[in-house]
Amino acid sequence: MNRDPEQQRRFETRAVHSGERRARHKETGTNGPGTFYPVSTPIYASTTFSHPNIETTDRVLGGEEPGYSYARYDNPTVTAFERAITSLEGSEEARAFAFGSGMAAMHAALAAAELTSGATVLAAEQLYGSTATLLVQVFGAAGVEVCFVDCYDLGAVEKRVREKSPRAVVIESISNPLLRVSDVPAIAQITQAAGAALIVDNTFGTPYLQRPLDLGANIVVHSATKYLSGHGDITAGLVVTGAPYDGAVEQLRKLVGGVIGPFEAWLAHRGLKTLPLRMSRQCENAREIASWLNSHPKIAHVNHPSLKDHPDTEVARRVLSDTGGLVSFELASGGAEGREAAFAFLNSLELCVKAPSLGDVYTLAIHPATSSHRELSPSRRERLGVKESLIRMSVGIEHPQDLISDLEQALEKI
Ligand SMILES: *Cc1c(COP(=O)(O)O)cnc(C)c1O
C-alpha cells in the first residue's frame, strides 16, 4: 500500500497535478515580487545552476544535498516531468528518467540490465524494428548473445529462458502491427524464477492501459514521442525502474548524455495532463472503427483486442484496462495486388494523415510492409503476419463518424 497522499489520488487527477508546483521562487531585492509558486513549471532554459555559496555547490555535486548543478545531470523542468511519470507509471520505489528519444531510453535500459560481453538477451520476435536492430548491431557486436522468441507462446518463452539463462528479457505490452497483447504477469513469473530482468516497452499501452511494474516487470521503457506527449511535436523517451537498476540508468544518462531538453520536457509534461482523456476517446474511437471495418466487404481481417476473434482477448481482459487506440486490417485484395490496393487506399484518405508514428491526437495511417517492417525480408514479414495488404491506423480523438466517412470513401476507390 502506497502511503504517499498524492498516490492515493486517482490516475486522472495525478496526470493533471503530479510534478507541478514543487519549486518555490523567492525573489529578493528591493522591488522583488516576494515568494510565489508558478502554476505551471517554467521552462528552465539554463545549463548551469548557481547556489548562494560554494559550499552548497560542493554538497550538491557530492550528492549530499538535493539540488541542481548542470543540465546533463538534471534540470527542474525535466524533474517535474519525471515526477509526473513516476506518479503515473512507477511502483513505490521506482523512479522515472527522461531521455531525448525512446531509443536512447531503450539503450540505457538494456545497458543498465548489464548486457555486457558474454551475457544473453532474449527478445520478442515481434519487437519494434529499431529495438531489434539495436540489440543485434550494438549489443550483439559488443559480445552479447541475442536470441528471439515468440513471446505469445508461453511454453516457448519458458523453454528458451531455461535453455539460455538470459540476463534480460525484452517484450512490448502491445505489439506492432498485429496488436498482440503480452501476458506480462506470466512472463514475469518465468523471468523472476530465472533471475532475469524483464524489460517492457509500454509505448503502445501507456500507464493508462497497464502498469507493467505492478505486474512484475523490472524496467519499463517508453517512447514518449507517442501517446504520452500525444501531439506529434516532440521526440522523447523514458525509463521507469527501481533498485537495483535505477542508479545505473541515472549514471548512464549522465555519462552518455542522452538527456531530454527542458522545452521538450515541458511540452511532454503539458501533453501528459490530457493522457487519460485522449486515451479514453482513442480507445472508444478505435473500438467503433474496428467494429465497422469488421463488417465491411472490402476488408479481409481486422486486428483489435476488442474483437472476438483476436487471439489475446482473455489476456487483454486481465492485463489491460481498455483495448487500445491502434487498429490494423487487411484489405480483401490480397496477394500480389495487396500492395497496390494498400497504396491506393492510403492515397485516397482525405482526413486520416498518411505518416508513420502513433499516439497523436489526429488519426494516422501507414503501410507497415514498406515502413516499420521495410528492412525485413518478405519471408520474415510473411512469418510475422505483416501482409502487403495490411494497413495500421493510430486512431485519434476526432469524431468517429468523420473517420468512418473517410475510410468509407477511400475503400470505395479501391
Ligand atoms: C517509436 C517507438 C520506439 C522508439 O522511440 P523514439 O522516440 O522514436 O526513439 C520504441 N518502441 C516503440 C514500441 C515505438 O513505437
PDBQT file of the ligand as one rigid body, heavy atoms in Angstrom, charges set to zero:
ROOT
HETATM    1  C1  LIG A 501       8.638   4.779 -31.551  1.00  0.00    +0.000 C 
HETATM    2  C2  LIG A 501       8.954   3.603 -30.737  1.00  0.00    +0.000 A 
HETATM    3  C3  LIG A 501      10.229   3.447 -30.164  1.00  0.00    +0.000 A 
HETATM    4  C4  LIG A 501      11.363   4.411 -30.414  1.00  0.00    +0.000 C 
HETATM    5  O1  LIG A 501      11.075   5.667 -29.908  1.00  0.00    +0.000 OA
HETATM    6  P1  LIG A 501      11.701   7.038 -30.471  1.00  0.00    +0.000 P 
HETATM    7  O2  LIG A 501      11.086   8.065 -29.615  1.00  0.00    +0.000 OA
HETATM    8  O3  LIG A 501      11.328   7.112 -31.923  1.00  0.00    +0.000 OA
HETATM    9  O4  LIG A 501      13.179   6.919 -30.317  1.00  0.00    +0.000 OA
HETATM   10  C5  LIG A 501      10.446   2.333 -29.371  1.00  0.00    +0.000 A 
HETATM   11  N1  LIG A 501       9.472   1.419 -29.158  1.00  0.00    +0.000 NA
HETATM   12  C6  LIG A 501       8.246   1.526 -29.703  1.00  0.00    +0.000 A 
HETATM   13  C7  LIG A 501       7.223   0.490 -29.424  1.00  0.00    +0.000 C 
HETATM   14  C8  LIG A 501       7.937   2.621 -30.517  1.00  0.00    +0.000 A 
HETATM   15  O5  LIG A 501       6.723   2.734 -31.051  1.00  0.00    +0.000 OA
ENDROOT
TORSDOF 0
